[in-house]
């Protein structure tokens, strides 16, 4: 069990801190933390720059946050733009915005709307995401995966044709899972038990064990039923 200091850290306006272990951390404005933070509860509003690792049981972010190290949490709710130079691990993540992770991402529950980039493996028990921008990962390993394209306005459709990162689609090398239900996804390989390939998908190879359903608007180069 993690032991926290009884003191709180509060940053408001334009200020900074050296890091440490705290019960509560509140950042409101433009805050820079030069050392690692361990907290029971971390809440940031505005523009937050973390120069080292961030660990928190409860994590809430509204705005932009740049973490130069790893990020570990119990539960996180994020509304805005997050950039993590290391890896991410946690129980649950609810994202409304964009998250970029250079390393691996390991979550039990990952839900949200927006877009994400994972440089390594994205591992999750439950992953359900509505894409408003690009989703990207080297590899995805899940129990249950649902990918949908969120409703986009006229301007989003116009700019997505010119800026690839704004195009609401998932691009991934390999997807492996038990139940896979995807739309608007480009992947080299999809492996699963029950696999649903929806509209807008372009898949190199699909390997399934129990059931495969393919939308007429999807393209699959090769499909194969495999045994356990």
N, C-alpha and C positions, 0 to 999 in steps of 0.2 A: 504494500500500500504506500502510495506517495505521501510524504509529509510536507505540508506547506507552512510557510511563515504566516503568522497571524496578521501581519501588516498588509496594507493595500498599496498599489502603485497607481497614481493618477497623473496623467499627462493631458494638458489642455492647451489650446493655441498652437504655437510653434515651440516645441521643446524636445528634450531627449532624456534618456536614462541609460544606466549601465547594465541593466539586466538583473537577474536574481530569482529567488523563489518567493511567491506571494500567494495570498488567499485570493484576492481580486486584482485584476489589472484593467484599468479603464483608460482608453486613449481617445481623445476627442479633438480633432484638428489635424495638425501635421506632426506626427511623432516619430522619433528615431530612437531605436533601442540597440545599443552597441554590443551587448552580451546576450547569452542564452536566457530565455524566460521559461520558468516552470510555474504554472498557476492552476488553481482550482477553477477559476472562471476568468476568461479573457474576452473583453469587449472592445472593439475598435470602430470608430466612426471617423471617416475622413481619409487621410493618406498616411499609411503606416509603413515604416521601413524597419525590418528586423535584420540585423547584421549577422545573426547566428540562429540556433535552433529555437523552435517554439513548441512547448508541450503544455496542453491544457485539458482538463476534464470537459469543460464547456467552453466552446469557442463561437463567437459571433462577430461577423465582420460586415460593415456597411461602407462601401467606398472602394479604395484600392489598397492592396497590401502586397509588399515585396519581401519574401523570406529568403535569405541567403543560405540557410541551412535546411535541415529536415523539419517537418511539421507532423506532430503526433497529437491526437485528440480523442476524446470519447465521442462527443457529438458536436457537429459544426453546422451552423447556418451562415451562409455567405451570400451577400447581395452586392455584386460589383465585379471587380477584376482582381484576380489573385495570381501571383507569379511565385513559384517555389523552385529554388535552385537545386534542392535535394529531392528526397522522397517524401511520400505522404502515407500515413497509416492511421486508421481510426475505426470506430464502430459505425457511425452514420454521418453522411454528408448530404446536406440539402443546399443545392447551388442554384442561384438565380443570377446568371452572368457568365463570365469566362474564367476558366482556371487553366493555367499552364504549369505543368510539372516536368522537371527535367529527368527525374529518376523514375522509380516504380511507384505505383499507387495501390495500396491494399486497404479495402473497405469492406465492411459487412453489408452495409446498405448505402447505395449511391443513387440519389434521385435529383432531378432538377430540370431546368430549362436554360438554354443558352448554348455554350460550346465548351470544349475542353481539349487539351493536348497533353498526352502522357508519353514521355520519351522512351520509357521502358514497358514493363508489364502492368496492365490495369487488371487487378484481381478484385472480384466482388462476389458476395453471396447473391445479392439482389441488385441489379442495375436497371433502372428505368429512367430514360432521358428523352426530353423533347428538344430537338436541335433547332436553334435559331441561327447558329453559325456552324462552323466546321467542328466535328469531333474527330480526334486523331489519336491513334495509339499504335505502338509497335505490335502488341499482342494483347488480347483480351481473354481472360479466363474467368468464367462465371458459373453459378448454378442456374440463375434465371436472368435473361436479358431481353429487354424491350426497348427498341429504338424507334422513335417517331419523329416526323418533321412537324415542328410547331407552325401554326398559322403565321404567315409573313405578309407584311404590307407591300404596297406597290414599290416603295423606295427600296426596301430590302431586296426585292426580286431584281430591281434594276442594277443595284450596286453589286449583288452577288455574282452577276455575270462578268463584272470587271475585276472584282477582288475575290480570289478563291477562298480566303479565310471567312468570308461572309456567306459563302454558299452553305446552306443547311444540309450537310451530308456527313456520314461517318466514313473515314478512311482508315483501314487497319490491315495489317498483314495476315494475322491468324485470329480467328474466334473459336474458342472451345467452351462448351457448356452443356448443361443438361437440357434446358428449354430455351430455345433461341427464337426470337420473333423480331425481325428487323425490316426496316424500310430505308430507302435512300442510303444504301451502304455499298461501298466498294471494298472488297476483300479478296485476298489470294485464296484463302482456305477457310471454310466454315465446317466445324465438326460438332455434332450434337446428337442428343437422343431424339427429341422432337424439334424439328426445324421448320420455321415459317419464313420464307423469302418473299418479302413484300415488294410493292411497287418501287421503281427507281433503283433497284439493286443490280450490281454487276459483280458476280462472284466467279472466281476461277474454278474452284472445286468445292463441292459439298459432299460431306460424308455424314450419313445419318444412320441411326440404329432402329428406331421405331417408326417414325413418320416424317414425311417431307411434303410440304405444301409450297407451291411456287405461283406467284402472281403472273398473269400474262405479260405484264409490263416489265418483268425482271429478266435478266440474262444470266445464264449459268453455262459455263463451258463444259463442265463435266460433273456428273452426280453419281454417287455410289452408295448402296446400302451395305453396311458392315455389321459384323456380329460383335457381341460383347467381348 
